Amino acid sequence: MQLQEILYSQGFGTRRVCAGLVQQGYVTVQGRAQDDAFADFEAVDGLAFTVQGTPWIYQAKAYVMLHKPAGTECSQKPSTYPSIYTLLPAPLRQRPNKGAVQGVQAIGRLDQDTTGLLLLTDDGQFIHRMGSPKHHVPKVYEVTAKHPVDAGQVSKLLAGVVLDDDPKPVRAAACEATGEHTLRLTLTEGKYHQVKRMLAAVGNRVEALHRSRIGELALPADLAPGQWRWLAPAEVQALRTGK
C-alpha cells in the first residue's frame, strides 16, 4: 500500500494532506525518514511510523477502550457536557468510514454522570456483535445507592422489575450487595437509563454508577479517567467469542 494511503486510512487527513506530510519529511517509518508518498509498504497491523513527532501503530480496524470520566457525553454533538471524542487523538476521530460519520464510534452509551469502561471502534460488524441484544454480552456495573441495599431489593432485581415503557420484566443477570449502600449489577441488555430505573423500581436511587466490565474485559486499574488505549488482539478475540 502506498504510504499516503496508509496515513489516510489511519485518519491523518485527506490523501492530499497525507501526501504533503510525507513529501515535507514529516513521516518516518520504523525509524527511517520518508519523502515519497507513493512508496509501497506492507500494511500490516503493528507497522510503526511517526507523523510530525506523533508515534502511531497501523491498525486495519481500530479497537480501543476509554475510561469515561463523569461530566462527558457519548455524542459527537454534545448538548451540555464535553464529548468523549475530544479525549481521543485526532486520527481516531478522523479515520475514513464508508458511512456518513467518520472515526471510531462508541459501542453503546453511558450517561453523562456515569463513569467506566467504554469501547470504541470503526468495525461495524464488531459494533453489531457487541451491541445486539441477542448476543447477551454481559456488562457489569458498580452501583452506589442512596438508601441501604437489602436482600429484598437484590431478589427483586434478579427476579425482574417492570419499567414504565415495557411490560416485560427486566432482570439482572447477576446482582450482589457489596456494601451497605453498594451493589454489583450485571446486565445483558441495554435500555435507556436502565440501571437507574431498575433501582427506582425497587425503591432505591442511584447516586453513582460505574461500568467495570464488558464481557471478558475488565477496566484496567492503571487506566485513569479520560485515558484510552488500544485493545490487544487477544482482548478483541475474547470479546468476539465470549471466552
Rosetta blueprint (number, residue, H / E / L):
1 M L
2 Q E
3 L H
4 Q H
5 E H
6 I H
7 L H
8 Y H
9 S H
10 Q L
11 G L
12 F L
13 G L
14 T L
15 R H
16 R H
17 V H
18 C H
19 A H
20 G H
21 L H
22 V H
23 Q H
24 Q L
25 G L
26 Y L
27 V E
28 T E
29 V E
30 Q L
31 G L
32 R E
33 A E
34 Q E
35 D L
36 D L
37 A L
38 F L
39 A L
40 D E
41 F L
42 E L
43 A L
44 V L
45 D L
46 G L
47 L L
48 A E
49 F E
50 T E
51 V E
52 Q L
53 G L
54 T E
55 P E
56 W E
57 I E
58 Y L
59 Q L
60 A L
61 K L
62 A L
63 Y E
64 V E
65 M E
66 L E
67 H E
68 K E
69 P L
70 A L
71 G L
72 T L
73 E E
74 C L
75 S L
76 Q L
77 K L
78 P L
79 S L
80 T L
81 Y L
82 P L
83 S E
84 I H
85 Y H
86 T H
87 L H
88 L L
89 P L
90 A H
91 P H
92 L H
93 R H
94 Q H
95 R L
96 P L
97 N L
98 K L
99 G L
100 A L
101 V L
102 Q L
103 G L
104 V L
105 Q E
106 A E
107 I L
108 G L
109 R L
110 L L
111 D L
112 Q L
113 D L
114 T L
115 T E
116 G E
117 L E
118 L E
119 L E
120 L E
121 T E
122 D L
123 D L
124 G H
125 Q H
126 F H
127 I H
128 H H
129 R H
130 M H
131 G H
132 S L
133 P H
134 K H
135 H H
136 H L
137 V L
138 P L
139 K E
140 V E
141 Y E
142 E E
143 V E
144 T E
145 A E
146 K L
147 H L
148 P L
149 V L
150 D L
151 A H
152 G H
153 Q H
154 V H
155 S H
156 K H
157 L H
158 L H
159 A H
160 G L
161 V E
162 V E
163 L E
164 D L
165 D L
166 D E
167 P E
168 K E
169 P E
170 V E
171 R L
172 A L
173 A L
174 A E
175 C E
176 E E
177 A E
178 T L
179 G L
180 E L
181 H L
182 T E
183 L E
184 R E
185 L E
186 T E
187 L E
188 T L
189 E L
190 G L
191 K L
192 Y L
193 H L
194 Q H
195 V H
196 K H
197 R H
198 M H
199 L H
200 A H
201 A H
202 V L
203 G L
204 N L
205 R L
206 V E
207 E E
208 A E
209 L E
210 H E
211 R E
212 S E
213 R E
214 I E
215 G L
216 E L
217 L E
218 A E
219 L L
220 P L
221 A L
222 D L
223 L L
224 A L
225 P L
226 G L
227 Q L
228 W E
229 R E
230 W E
231 L L
232 A L
233 P H
234 A H
235 E H
236 V H
237 Q H
238 A H
239 L H
240 R H
241 T H
242 G L
243 K L
